[in-house]
Amino acid sequence: MVQTGDLLGRGPDDKEVIEYVQRLQSQATAAGGEWVQLMGNHEWMELRDYTYANDGPGGVGYGSTEARDHEFQTGAHGAWLRGLPAMHVWNDVVFVHGGLSSPTMASLTEILNKHVAGYVAGAHSDTRVANELLWSRVLAENDEAEVCPLLTAVLQELGNGVTKMVVGHTITATTG
């Protein structure tokens, strides 16, 4: 199972959602499977500024913004979130949250997850990779005449038999 991110900031139960997904990961491993959790732009935002945080009294979320800050900066949930990959390749499929529309960037596959993790950890301030993998809507919203050749070039650059990309960030309509 590959979940493409945006677990957080969707309601008042971020803490419970993280703990639920962690249980699913453990159960998948125990059953001989795998649950890969990707970082989405909402996880990235929550590690930085709690833009969509919904914490309140009575145990909603983390109970307070201060409690969330403490957990995300020094606690196990923050460590788990900072360790999430931004992309994952399984067989002939690459999974990303926002998209990967740069053939040049695709040539750097080995370091993309490390780069995003370094940014989230404060090791550098270069947001280009995170913006591409977590925020891009190019593949989902641009014209097919532009997107199809671009996607083909990205997949070719990824190599290793990758022929498909799954993107989670943008809802798209399908026809016929």
Sequence and secondary structure as in RCSB ss.txt:
>XXXX:A:sequence
MVQTGDLLGRGPDDKEVIEYVQRLQSQATAAGGEWVQLMGNHEWMELRDYTYANDGPGGVGYGSTEARDHEFQTG
AHGAWLRGLPAMHVWNDVVFVHGGLSSPTMASLTEILNKHVAGYVAGAHSDTRVANELLWSRVLAENDEAEVCPL
LTAVLQELGNGVTKMVVGHTITATTG
>XXXX:A:secstr
 EE S  SSSSS HHHHHHHHHHHHHHHHHTT   EE   HHHHHHHHT TT    STTSTTSSHHHHHHHHHHS
HHHHHHHT  SEEEETTEEEESS    HHHHTTHHHHHHHHHHHHTTS    HHHIIIII  HHHHS HHHHHHH
HHHHHHHH TT  EEEE SS      
